[in-house]
Amino acid sequence: MDNLCFQVSDLLGHPGADRWVYGEAKFTFEIGESSVSSSSATYAHVTATSLGVLVDGWSGVMADHVCARCLRKWEGPIETEWSELFGRHPGEDESPIWVDGMIDLGPVVHDELSLALPADPVCRRDCLGLCVECGADLNTDPCAGHGEEPSSPFAALRQLFGSES
C-alpha cells in the first residue's frame, strides 16, 4: 500500500464521529546529513469537527544518517506525532478536504518527518569525533597527540591555564 488518502465524507456534518486509519507511503528526501528513502507507516485518529476533520497522527520511517562529529554512517528510526485540521473551506492554517470528501495526509507526513530529522545527527551522545590534526576517529583510534606549533595563537592560553596537553 502506498497511499495516505482517506475518505472522510461520512464523518462530515457529524461532529464527534471518529475512526482510526492506517497508511503507508514511500518518501525520498534529504536534509543535511540525514536522508530518507523508504516506506513510512502512519496511524491516525480522524475526528469530525464543526469545521471539518481533525487528524491526530503518528508517523515513523527509517533514515540514514552521517554523524556530524565522526562521519560514521548508521540507520535509525525517525518518529513524530502531529495534528492537522482539514477544512471544507481551508484557511491559512488548514489543509483542504477535497470536493469528493478525501483528505491527503501525504504532504503533512512528509513535512512532519522532514522536521523530525536531526539538523546535526550524532551517532551517540559521547561521540569524540575526529582529530583535527590527523583525522583519526577518536572513538576507535585515539591518536598519540600532536605537538603544538609555537606560532599557535592559542599557545598563550595554554600557558595561562597551565595545561600540558
C-alpha positions as CSV (number, residue, x, y, z in Angstrom):
1,M,0.0,0.0,0.0
2,D,1.4,3.4,-1.0
3,N,-1.4,5.7,-0.1
4,L,-2.2,8.3,2.6
5,C,-5.5,9.4,1.1
6,F,-8.7,8.7,3.1
7,Q,-12.4,9.1,2.5
8,V,-14.0,11.3,5.3
9,S,-17.3,12.4,3.7
10,D,-19.2,10.0,6.1
11,L,-17.8,12.0,9.1
12,L,-18.6,15.5,7.8
13,G,-21.6,17.1,9.5
14,H,-21.3,14.7,12.4
15,P,-19.1,16.4,15.0
16,G,-17.5,13.9,17.4
17,A,-17.7,11.0,14.9
18,D,-14.3,9.4,14.6
19,R,-12.3,6.5,13.4
20,W,-8.7,5.2,13.1
21,V,-6.8,4.9,9.8
22,Y,-3.5,3.4,8.8
23,G,-1.5,4.1,5.7
24,E,2.0,3.6,4.2
25,A,3.8,5.7,1.7
26,K,7.4,5.8,0.3
27,F,9.3,9.0,0.8
28,T,12.6,10.1,-0.6
29,F,14.2,13.3,0.7
30,E,17.5,14.5,2.2
31,I,18.1,17.2,4.8
32,G,21.6,17.9,5.9
33,E,23.4,14.7,6.7
34,S,20.2,12.6,7.0
35,S,18.2,11.0,4.2
36,V,15.0,9.0,3.9
37,S,14.3,6.6,1.1
38,S,11.9,4.1,2.5
39,S,8.3,3.5,3.3
40,S,6.8,5.2,6.3
41,A,4.0,4.0,8.5
42,T,1.2,6.3,9.7
43,Y,-1.5,5.7,12.3
44,A,-4.1,8.5,12.6
45,H,-7.2,9.2,14.6
46,V,-9.7,11.2,12.5
47,T,-12.4,13.2,14.4
48,A,-15.2,15.2,12.8
49,T,-15.5,18.8,14.0
50,S,-17.8,21.7,13.0
51,L,-15.0,23.0,10.7
52,G,-14.0,19.7,9.0
53,V,-11.9,16.9,10.5
54,L,-9.1,17.0,13.0
55,V,-6.4,14.3,12.4
56,D,-4.0,13.3,15.2
57,G,-1.3,11.1,13.9
58,W,1.9,9.2,14.4
59,S,4.4,8.6,11.6
60,G,7.6,6.7,11.5
61,V,10.3,5.9,9.0
62,M,13.9,4.6,8.8
63,A,16.5,7.2,8.0
64,D,20.2,7.1,7.0
65,H,22.5,9.4,8.9
66,V,26.1,10.5,8.8
67,C,27.5,11.6,12.2
68,A,28.4,15.3,12.3
69,R,31.4,14.5,14.6
70,C,33.0,11.3,13.4
71,L,31.4,10.8,9.9
72,R,30.2,7.3,10.8
73,K,27.1,6.2,8.8
74,W,24.1,4.4,10.5
75,E,20.4,3.8,10.1
76,G,17.8,4.7,12.7
77,P,14.1,5.3,13.2
78,I,12.5,8.7,13.0
79,E,9.1,9.1,14.7
80,T,6.8,12.0,15.1
81,E,3.4,12.9,16.4
82,W,1.4,15.6,14.7
83,S,-2.1,17.2,14.4
84,E,-3.7,18.7,11.3
85,L,-7.1,20.3,10.8
86,F,-8.6,19.6,7.4
87,G,-11.4,22.0,6.4
88,R,-14.0,22.2,3.6
89,H,-13.0,25.9,3.0
90,P,-9.5,25.8,4.4
91,G,-7.9,28.9,5.8
92,E,-4.2,29.7,6.1
93,D,-3.6,27.0,8.8
94,E,-5.7,24.2,7.4
95,S,-5.4,21.6,4.8
96,P,-8.2,21.0,2.3
97,I,-10.8,18.4,2.2
98,W,-11.2,17.6,-1.5
99,V,-14.5,18.0,-3.2
100,D,-15.0,14.2,-3.2
101,G,-14.6,14.1,0.6
102,M,-11.0,12.8,0.5
103,I,-8.1,14.0,2.6
104,D,-4.4,13.5,1.7
105,L,-2.1,13.0,4.7
106,G,1.0,12.7,2.4
107,P,2.1,16.3,2.5
108,V,1.6,16.6,6.2
109,V,3.5,13.4,6.9
110,H,6.3,14.5,4.6
111,D,6.7,17.8,6.3
112,E,6.5,16.3,9.8
113,L,9.1,13.6,9.1
114,S,11.3,16.3,7.5
115,L,11.1,18.4,10.6
116,A,11.8,15.4,12.8
117,L,15.2,14.7,11.2
118,P,18.1,15.9,13.3
119,A,19.9,19.0,12.0
120,D,23.3,17.7,13.1
121,P,23.0,13.9,13.6
122,V,25.3,12.4,16.2
123,C,25.9,8.6,16.4
124,R,26.0,8.7,20.2
125,R,26.0,11.5,22.8
126,D,29.6,10.9,23.9
127,C,31.0,10.7,20.3
128,L,34.5,12.2,20.4
129,G,34.6,13.0,16.7
130,L,37.8,13.2,14.5
131,C,41.2,14.5,15.4
132,V,41.6,17.9,13.8
133,E,45.2,17.3,13.1
134,C,45.3,13.8,11.6
135,G,41.7,12.9,11.1
136,A,41.7,9.8,13.3
137,D,38.4,8.6,14.7
138,L,38.9,9.4,18.4
139,N,36.2,6.8,19.3
140,T,38.1,3.9,18.0
141,D,41.7,5.0,17.2
142,P,42.8,7.7,19.7
143,C,45.9,9.4,18.2
144,A,49.0,10.0,20.3
145,G,48.6,13.7,20.1
146,H,50.4,16.3,18.1
147,G,53.0,18.8,19.1
148,E,51.8,22.4,19.3
149,E,53.2,24.8,16.8
150,P,55.0,27.6,18.6
151,S,53.2,30.1,16.4
152,S,49.8,28.9,17.5
153,P,47.5,31.8,18.6
154,F,46.4,29.6,21.5
155,A,49.8,28.9,22.9
156,A,49.5,31.9,25.3
157,L,46.2,30.5,26.6
158,R,47.7,27.1,27.3
159,Q,50.5,28.7,29.4
160,L,47.9,30.9,31.2
161,F,45.8,27.9,32.2
162,G,48.8,25.7,32.9
163,S,47.6,22.8,30.7
164,E,50.2,20.4,29.4
165,S,48.1,18.7,26.7
